[in-house]
């Protein structure tokens, strides 16, 4: 039987339909009749544009979570082209904008590769991106590639309708801005940023002056939260052509900012993030009335380095203080020597140096200091001056400085001699001070103690007193060839990549081929003798030397020296990457041999005969060390090299210090002591920081 609809339900249904219809009718009447004119007028006077929303770059932090580099919200000025070109004389507005910005102490962005003043010429050091843009502009406007700067300026004056009343420099200023606007439509890149990181005072002044044609857009700039580690952190800048080829498949616009060197470049894939897109509705006056994200920006990943900022500060301060103090003393001493006619006593000024500290148990670099350095927050402004400085502050000496290791190389020679059965740990050699086996050929190398001598020494004693004679003797053996010695050096990572993600030089171990090709000379036994004590043409970086000493302390196990400790999502909630120690190589020899070397290095710092006893003899933590003096030739002040590790009975940290023109290794041992002082003084608090940091994972 069919259901009968009750009259009451029918009445309710009819009432609902009538009510809803009434609501729709009233709404439509309000929108179309009452407010229709207003909405129509607003639609005529509003503009919808697509806009790139810049993603925040990830922070760079030290191993304990101390922020080294972060972002600061800033205000950029962009050109409102619709408003600008509605003005009777847009070129006059451009000049007013430029004048106002430049007078405020800010600077407007102008990459047109033409000189700012007549006679106009293309700038001599045109960047790749400037070349790419110029070629695109010429092609788009059907201008020949041979177009001169003067011809292009004439084309600008005509095409941009720049009045002849404007002076040539004013014309160039106008053309620079018009070119920036035009080239972006040609190559399809993101908006032209007229001025970056401008002050609120400037924005207020421009608004109060009713200057048309500009908009304020929020963005980010890198903020450096430390004055240290400049060589490690790096900086960001606009991509060049080669970088664009590398990054364009990752969605980077042509004018994206990318890491140029240091950690900023090495970990670009973590730090960069992904820009978003938005549809922005503005009034014709430039007021934003609605923003709709079509793609949310994805901020970059926070990147943790293995560096301990406190240790880095200590290393840099100690190194710089030593250099400054020593150079001041030498200035006074040299003046006195010259007054007395003692020219041989005059010492050269110290140009720079480096300190590297490595976690022996993991291979993690804890500090990588290079002097002289520079300030990252003013790097771009100072760049030209930095390039011209004689002491090369832009050179990261810790990773790219190449130095003879001097006597710090002797543990390699000792391991080679022991493992090749040339000597045993108990074999003694009588040091006579001068090795005169080749005297008839005019070659008689001496021990550093000559005209004295060390008497009978075994391998441990030879390390302790740094006896050259001992190593001349073992190296002057048919079973001890330069090729075998080079193989042991390679196994300890000398002349090899350390695995660090930053730019580094590999250096090289002395070898016959190099001497023949570069000096056009034959290799002799005497060259092998020199190589065995860390001389000849062997050159290594401080980080390689530190890594090698860590391997000695580790009984032959050498780790990769990666500087990336971890990476976390922008809200710190998710672990993206966690470093695990990675063995780079091992030197598998009898443990007795490592024991003999390590005891010798212990005695260097703790025996009254040791070359570092005056610095570490009474140190509360037992240290093993080796001094080195790298001879650079007659009348040239020697480099100083010093290495150590501690604690001796359970090694944790290995340090290498190299200072150019320091004269001797023992002279710079105090720098290593300063680093150890900090390390052991703050060991417990650092452990707490590590624990707190791990809780964020």
C-alpha positions in Angstrom: 0.0 0.0 0.0 1.4 3.5 -0.9 2.4 5.6 2.1 0.2 8.7 2.7 2.1 11.9 3.2 0.8 13.7 6.3 -0.4 17.3 5.6 1.8 18.6 8.5 5.0 17.3 6.8 4.0 18.7 3.5 3.4 22.2 5.0 6.8 22.1 6.7 8.5 21.1 3.5 6.8 23.9 1.5 7.8 26.5 4.2 11.5 25.4 4.0 11.6 25.7 0.3 10.0 29.1 0.3 12.4 30.3 3.1 15.5 29.1 1.3 14.3 30.7 -1.9 13.8 33.9 -0.1 17.3 33.9 1.3 18.8 33.3 -2.2 16.6 36.0 -3.7 17.6 38.5 -1.1 21.3 37.6 -1.4 21.2 38.0 -5.2 19.4 41.3 -4.9 22.0 42.6 -2.5 24.9 41.5 -4.6 23.5 42.5 -8.0 21.3 45.5 -7.3 22.3 47.1 -4.0 26.1 46.3 -4.1 26.5 45.3 -7.7 27.9 48.7 -8.8 30.5 48.6 -6.0 31.7 45.1 -6.9 31.7 45.9 -10.5 33.8 48.9 -9.9 36.2 46.9 -7.7 36.6 44.2 -10.3 37.5 46.9 -12.9 40.1 48.4 -10.6 41.7 45.2 -9.3 44.4 43.1 -10.8 45.2 39.4 -10.3 48.8 38.4 -10.7 50.8 35.2 -10.0 53.5 35.7 -7.5 56.4 33.5 -6.3 56.4 33.0 -2.5 60.1 32.6 -1.5 60.6 29.6 0.8 62.6 30.2 4.0 66.1 28.7 3.8 67.1 26.2 6.5 69.3 27.3 9.4 72.9 26.1 9.8 73.7 25.1 13.4 76.7 23.6 15.2 76.7 20.1 16.6 75.0 21.2 19.8 72.2 23.2 18.1 73.8 26.7 18.4 72.4 28.7 15.4 75.2 29.8 13.2 73.2 31.1 10.2 69.5 31.8 10.1 67.0 33.9 8.3 65.8 37.4 9.0 62.5 38.7 7.6 63.2 41.7 5.4 61.3 44.1 3.1 62.1 44.2 -0.6 60.9 46.8 -3.1 59.5 45.7 -6.4 58.2 47.7 -9.3 54.4 48.0 -9.8 54.6 48.1 -13.6 50.9 48.8 -14.1 51.0 51.8 -11.8 54.4 53.0 -13.1 53.4 53.0 -16.8 50.1 54.8 -16.1 52.2 57.8 -15.1 52.6 60.6 -17.6 56.5 60.2 -17.4 57.4 56.8 -16.0 61.1 57.5 -16.7 61.0 60.4 -14.3 59.4 58.2 -11.7 62.2 55.6 -12.1 64.8 58.4 -11.5 62.9 59.5 -8.4 62.7 55.9 -7.1 66.4 55.3 -7.7 67.4 58.6 -6.2 65.3 58.1 -3.1 66.6 54.5 -2.5 70.3 55.3 -3.2 70.2 58.5 -1.0 68.9 56.4 1.9 72.1 54.3 2.0 70.4 51.3 0.3 71.2 50.4 -3.3 68.9 49.5 -6.2 69.7 46.4 -8.2 71.0 47.0 -11.7 72.7 44.1 -13.6 72.8 45.7 -17.0 76.4 45.0 -18.1 77.2 48.5 -19.3 79.3 51.1 -17.5 77.4 53.7 -15.5 79.0 56.6 -17.2 79.7 57.7 -20.8 81.5 56.7 -22.9 79.5 53.5 -22.5 81.2 50.2 -22.7 80.3 46.6 -21.7 81.7 45.9 -18.2 85.0 43.8 -18.5 84.1 41.2 -15.8 80.6 40.3 -17.1 79.1 37.4 -15.1 77.7 34.3 -16.8 74.1 35.3 -15.9 74.7 38.8 -17.3 76.0 37.3 -20.6 73.0 35.0 -20.8 70.5 37.8 -20.2 72.2 40.2 -22.7 72.2 37.5 -25.4 68.5 36.8 -24.8 67.7 40.5 -25.0 69.6 41.0 -28.2 68.0 38.0 -29.8 64.5 39.0 -28.7 64.9 42.4 -30.3 66.6 41.1 -33.4 69.8 42.9 -32.6 73.1 41.5 -33.9 75.4 39.9 -31.3 78.0 42.4 -32.3 75.9 45.3 -31.0 78.1 47.7 -29.1 77.3 49.2 -25.7 76.8 52.6 -27.4 74.5 51.2 -30.0 72.5 49.4 -27.3 72.1 52.5 -25.3 70.8 54.3 -28.4 68.3 51.5 -28.9 67.3 51.9 -25.2 66.8 55.6 -25.6 64.5 55.2 -28.6 62.7 52.0 -27.3 62.1 53.3 -23.8 61.3 56.8 -25.0 63.9 58.4 -22.8 63.8 62.1 -23.4 66.9 63.7 -24.8 66.8 66.2 -22.0 68.0 63.5 -19.7 71.8 63.5 -19.2 73.7 60.4 -20.4 74.1 59.1 -16.8 70.4 59.6 -16.1 69.6 57.8 -19.3 71.8 54.9 -18.2 70.0 54.7 -14.8 66.6 54.6 -16.5 67.7 52.1 -19.0 69.1 49.8 -16.3 65.7 49.6 -14.5 63.7 49.3 -17.8 66.1 46.5 -18.9 65.6 44.6 -15.6 61.8 44.8 -16.1 62.0 43.8 -19.8 64.5 41.0 -19.6 62.3 39.1 -17.1 59.4 39.0 -19.5 61.8 37.7 -22.1 63.3 34.9 -20.1 60.3 34.1 -18.0 61.9 34.4 -14.6 60.4 35.8 -11.4 59.7 39.4 -10.5 62.4 42.1 -10.5 63.5 43.0 -7.0 64.3 46.7 -7.3 66.0 46.9 -3.8 66.6 44.3 -1.2 66.3 44.5 2.6 65.3 48.2 2.8 64.6 50.0 6.0 61.2 50.9 7.4 62.4 54.5 7.4 62.9 54.4 3.7 59.5 52.8 3.1 57.8 55.4 5.3 59.5 58.2 3.5 58.5 56.9 0.1 54.9 56.5 1.1 54.7 59.9 2.7 56.1 61.4 -0.5 53.4 59.6 -2.5 56.0 58.2 -4.9 54.1 55.9 -7.2 55.3 52.7 -9.0 56.6 50.6 -6.1 55.4 47.8 -3.8 56.8 46.4 -0.6 57.2 42.6 -0.5 58.3 40.5 2.5 61.2 38.1 2.0 64.2 36.7 3.8 67.9 37.5 4.1 70.7 35.4 5.7 71.7 36.5 9.1 75.0 35.4 10.5 74.8 34.8 14.3 78.6 34.3 14.7 81.7 36.1 13.6 83.5 32.8 13.4 83.7 29.9 10.9 83.4 32.2 7.9 85.4 29.9 5.6 83.1 27.0 6.6 79.7 28.6 6.4 79.9 30.2 3.0 77.4 32.7 1.5 74.6 32.7 -0.9 74.1 34.6 -4.2 72.3 34.6 -7.5 72.9 31.7 -9.7 75.3 31.8 -12.7 74.7 30.0 -15.9 76.3 26.7 -14.9 74.4 26.7 -11.6 71.2 27.3 -13.4 71.8 24.2 -15.6 72.4 22.2 -12.4 69.4 23.5 -10.5 66.7 24.3 -13.1 65.3 20.7 -13.0 64.7 21.2 -9.3 62.4 24.1 -10.0 64.8 26.9 -9.3 63.9 30.2 -11.1 66.8 31.9 -12.9 67.4 34.5 -10.2 67.2 32.1 -7.3 69.7 32.5 -4.5 71.9 29.5 -4.0 74.9 28.5 -1.8 78.1 29.8 -3.4 80.7 28.0 -1.2 81.1 26.4 2.2 78.2 24.7 3.9 75.7 26.9 2.1 76.8 25.3 -1.2 77.7 21.8 0.1 74.2 21.3 1.7 72.2 23.3 -0.8 69.8 20.4 -1.4 68.9 20.4 2.3 68.8 24.2 2.9 67.0 25.5 -0.1 63.4 24.4 0.3 60.9 24.9 -2.5 59.2 28.2 -3.4 55.5 28.4 -3.4 53.0 30.2 -5.8 50.2 32.5 -5.0 47.5 34.4 -6.9 47.5 38.0 -5.5 44.7 40.3 -6.1 45.6 44.0 -5.8 43.9 47.3 -6.4 45.2 49.4 -9.1 46.9 51.4 -6.4 48.9 48.3 -5.4 47.0 47.5 -2.2 46.7 43.7 -1.7 43.1 42.7 -1.1 43.4 39.0 -1.3 46.1 36.3 -1.5 45.4 32.7 -2.5 48.1 30.1 -2.3 48.1 27.7 -5.3 51.2 26.0 -3.9 52.4 26.3 -0.4 56.1 27.1 0.0 58.2 24.3 1.6 60.9 25.8 3.9 64.4 24.3 3.8 65.9 21.8 6.2 67.9 22.8 9.2 71.5 21.5 8.8 73.7 20.7 11.8 77.5 20.7 11.3 80.0 18.6 13.3 81.7 21.8 14.5 81.6 22.9 18.1 81.2 26.7 18.0 83.0 27.2 21.3 86.0 25.1 20.1 85.9 27.0 16.8 86.0 30.3 18.6 88.9 29.2 20.8 90.9 27.9 17.8 90.4 31.1 15.8 91.1 33.4 18.7 94.2 31.6 19.8 95.6 31.4 16.2 94.9 35.1 15.5 96.3 36.1 18.9 99.5 34.2 18.3 100.0 35.6 14.8 99.3 39.2 16.0 101.6 38.9 19.0 104.4 37.2 17.2 104.3 39.7 14.3 104.5 42.6 16.7 107.5 41.1 18.4 109.2 40.4 15.1 108.7 44.0 14.0 110.6 45.2 17.1 113.2 42.4 16.9 113.9 42.9 13.2 114.3 46.6 13.7 116.9 45.9 16.4 118.7 43.2 14.3 118.9 45.5 11.3 120.3 48.3 13.4 123.1 45.9 14.5 123.6 44.6 10.9 122.4 41.1 11.9 120.5 40.4 8.7 120.5 36.6 9.1 118.5 37.0 12.3 115.6 38.9 10.6 112.4 36.8 10.4 109.6 37.2 8.0 106.1 38.2 9.1 103.5 35.4 9.6 101.0 35.5 6.8 98.5 33.0 8.2 97.9 29.5 9.6 95.3 26.9 10.4 94.0 24.7 13.2 92.0 21.5 12.8 90.5 19.4 15.6 89.0 16.0 15.0 86.9 13.6 17.0 89.1 10.5 17.0 86.3 8.1 17.6 84.1 9.3 14.8 86.3 11.3 12.4 84.1 14.4 12.9 85.9 17.7 12.5 85.2 19.7 15.7 87.0 22.9 14.6 88.4 24.1 11.3 90.1 27.4 11.8 91.9 29.5 9.1 93.6 32.8 9.6 93.3 35.5 8.4 89.6 35.4 8.0 86.8 37.8 7.0 83.3 38.9 8.0 80.4 37.2 6.3 77.9 39.9 6.9 79.9 42.4 4.9 81.5 39.8 2.5 80.0 41.1 -0.7 80.9 44.7 0.0 84.4 43.7 1.0 85.0 41.1 -1.7 87.1 43.3 -4.1 89.4 44.4 -1.2 89.7 40.9 0.2 90.9 39.7 -3.2 93.7 42.2 -3.2 94.9 41.5 0.3 98.4 40.1 0.4 97.7 37.5 3.1 94.9 35.9 1.2 92.0 35.9 3.8 89.7 34.2 1.3 91.9 31.1 1.3 90.8 28.4 3.6 94.2 27.3 4.7 92.9 24.4 6.7 91.5 22.7 3.6 93.3 24.3 0.8 96.7 25.3 2.2 99.4 22.9 1.2 102.4 22.5 3.6 105.3 20.2 4.1 104.6 18.2 7.3 108.1 18.3 8.6 108.9 15.9 11.4 105.2 15.3 12.1 105.5 12.8 9.2 108.0 10.6 11.0 105.4 8.3 12.5 104.5 7.3 8.9 108.2 6.5 8.2 108.5 4.6 11.5 105.4 2.4 10.7 106.8 1.8 7.2 110.3 0.8 8.5 108.8 -1.5 11.2 106.3 -3.2 8.9 108.8 -3.7 6.1 111.1 -5.4 8.6 113.9 -2.9 8.2 114.0 -2.5 11.9 112.3 -3.9 15.0 111.0 -1.9 17.9 114.2 -2.9 19.8 116.7 -2.0 17.0 119.0 0.9 18.0 120.8 3.2 15.6 123.6 5.4 16.8 122.9 9.0 15.9 126.2 10.6 14.9 124.6 14.0 14.1 125.6 14.1 10.5 124.8 11.4 7.9 128.0 11.4 5.8 127.5 8.2 3.7 127.2 10.4 0.6 129.8 13.0 1.6 131.9 12.1 -1.5 128.9 13.2 -3.6 128.4 16.4 -1.8 125.4 15.3 0.3 125.6 15.1 4.1 122.3 15.7 5.7 122.4 16.5 9.4 120.2 15.8 12.4 118.6 18.9 13.9 120.8 18.6 17.0 124.1 18.7 15.0 126.9 19.4 15.8 125.6 17.4 18.8 124.1 13.9 18.5 121.4 11.7 20.1 123.6 8.6 20.5 121.8 5.2 20.4 118.1 5.5 19.7 115.3 3.0 18.9 112.1 3.9 17.1 110.3 5.1 20.2 113.3 7.3 21.2 113.6 8.5 17.6 110.0 9.8 17.8 110.6 11.3 21.2 113.7 13.3 20.3 112.8 13.7 16.6 116.1 12.2 15.5 116.6 12.8 11.8 119.7 10.5 11.7 117.6 7.5 12.7 115.2 8.1 9.8 117.9 8.8 7.3 119.4 5.4 8.2 116.1 3.4 7.9 115.2 5.2 4.7 118.6 4.4 3.1 117.7 0.8 2.7 116.9 -1.0 -0.5 113.7 -2.3 1.0 112.6 1.2 2.0 111.7 2.7 -1.4 109.9 6.0 -2.0 107.1 4.0 -3.5 106.6 2.0 -0.4 106.7 5.1 1.8 104.2 6.8 -0.5 101.9 3.8 -0.1 101.9 4.1 3.7 101.3 7.8 3.5 98.3 7.1 1.2 96.9 4.6 3.7 97.0 7.2 6.4 95.1 9.6 4.1 98.0 11.9 3.2 97.6 13.3 -0.3 94.1 11.8 -0.4 90.6 13.3 -0.1 89.4 13.4 3.5 85.7 13.0 2.5 84.8 16.5 3.7 82.0 18.1 1.7 83.7 21.4 1.3 86.3 22.3 -1.3 89.7 20.9 -0.5 93.1 20.3 -2.1 94.6 16.8 -2.0 98.2 17.8 -2.0 100.8 15.0 -2.8 103.5 12.8 -1.6 106.9 13.4 -2.9 107.7 11.1 -5.9 110.2 10.6 -8.7 107.7 11.4 -11.5 106.8 14.8 -10.1 110.5 15.7 -9.7 111.3 14.6 -13.2 108.3 16.4 -14.8 108.4 19.6 -12.8 112.1 20.0 -11.9 113.6 18.0 -14.8 115.8 16.3 -12.2 116.5 12.6 -11.4 115.3 11.1 -8.1 118.2 10.1 -5.8 118.4 8.2 -2.5 118.9 11.5 -0.8 115.4 12.5 -1.9 114.0 9.5 -0.2 115.9 10.4 3.0 114.4 13.9 2.9 110.9 12.5 2.2 111.3 10.3 5.3 111.6 13.3 7.6 108.7 15.1 6.0 110.7 17.3 3.6 111.3 17.0 -0.2 108.2 17.9 -2.2 105.6 16.4 0.0 102.7 18.8 0.7 99.5 18.1 2.6 96.6 20.1 4.1 96.2 20.6 7.8 92.9 18.6 7.8 94.8 15.7 6.2 97.5 15.9 8.9 94.9 16.0 11.7 93.1 13.1 10.2 96.3 11.1 9.9 97.2 11.8 13.6 93.7 10.7 14.6 94.4 7.4 12.7 97.7 7.0 14.6 95.8 7.4 17.9 93.2 5.0 16.6 95.8 2.3 15.9 95.3 2.6 12.1 91.6 3.2 11.7 90.9 6.4 9.7 87.4 7.9 9.3 85.8 10.1 6.7 86.0 13.7 7.7 82.4 14.6 6.9 81.2 17.9 8.3 77.5 17.1 8.2 76.2 15.8 11.5 72.5 15.8 10.9 69.5 17.5 9.2 66.0 18.1 10.5 62.7 19.4 9.2 62.0 23.1 9.5 59.8 22.6 12.6 62.5 20.3 14.1 60.0 17.5 14.4 61.5 15.1 11.9 65.0 13.7 11.5 66.0 13.9 7.8 69.6 12.7 8.1 71.9 11.4 10.9 75.6 10.9 10.4 77.2 7.6 11.2 81.0 7.2 11.3 82.4 5.8 8.1 85.8 4.2 7.9 87.8 5.6 5.1 90.7 3.2 5.5 92.8 1.1 7.8 96.5 0.5 8.3 96.7 -3.1 9.4 100.1 -3.6 11.1 101.3 -5.2 14.3 99.8 -3.5 17.3 103.3 -3.4 18.8 104.3 -0.9 16.1 101.5 1.5 17.0 102.4 1.1 20.6 106.0 2.1 19.9 104.9 5.2 18.0 102.3 6.2 20.5 104.8 5.9 23.4 107.2 8.0 21.5 104.6 10.7 21.0 103.6 10.5 24.7 107.3 11.1 25.6 107.4 14.1 23.3 105.0 15.8 25.6 105.8 14.2 28.9 109.6 13.3 29.0 112.1 16.0 29.9 113.8 15.2 26.6 110.6 15.6 24.6 110.4 18.6 22.3 106.9 19.6 23.7 107.7 18.9 27.4 107.9 22.7 28.2 104.2 23.1 27.2 102.6 19.8 28.2 104.9 18.4 30.9 102.6 19.3 33.7 99.3 19.3 31.8 96.5 17.7 33.8 95.4 15.5 30.9 98.1 13.2 29.4 98.9 14.3 25.8 100.8 12.6 23.0 102.4 15.0 20.5 104.9 15.6 17.7 106.6 18.8 16.7 107.6 19.7 13.1 109.6 22.3 11.4 109.1 22.5 7.7 112.3 24.0 6.0 111.5 26.3 3.1 115.1 27.1 2.0 117.9 29.4 2.9 117.0 32.8 4.3 113.4 31.8 4.4 111.6 31.5 7.8 110.4 28.0 8.3 106.8 26.9 8.8 105.8 25.5 12.1 103.7 22.3 12.4 102.4 20.8 15.6 100.2 17.7 16.2 98.8 16.1 19.3 96.0 13.9 20.6 94.5 13.5 24.1 93.9 11.8 26.5 96.7 9.5 25.8 95.1 6.4 27.4 91.7 6.9 25.7 92.1 9.3 22.8 89.2 11.6 22.0 90.5 14.6 20.1 93.4 15.0 17.6 94.7 18.5 16.7 96.9 19.8 13.9 98.3 23.3 13.9 100.2 24.8 11.0 101.5 28.4 11.0 103.3 29.8 8.1 106.8 31.3 9.0 106.3 30.3 12.7 110.0 29.2 12.7 109.4 25.9 14.6 106.6 23.5 15.6 107.2 24.0 19.4 106.5 27.7 18.9 102.8 27.0 18.1 102.2 24.2 20.6 100.4 26.7 22.9 97.6 27.1 20.3 96.9 23.4 20.6 97.0 23.7 24.3 94.3 26.4 24.2 92.1 24.2 22.2 92.6 21.3 24.6 91.9 23.6 27.5 88.5 24.5 26.1 87.7 20.9 25.1 88.3 19.4 28.5 87.0 22.4 30.5 83.7 22.2 28.7 83.5 18.5 28.2 80.8 17.9 30.7 78.6 20.9 29.7 79.1 19.8 26.0 77.8 16.4 26.9 74.7 18.0 28.4 74.3 20.0 25.2 74.6 16.9 23.1 72.0 15.2 25.3 69.5 18.1 25.0 70.1 18.3 21.3 69.3 14.6 20.9 65.9 15.1 22.6 64.8 17.1 19.6 65.2 14.1 17.3 
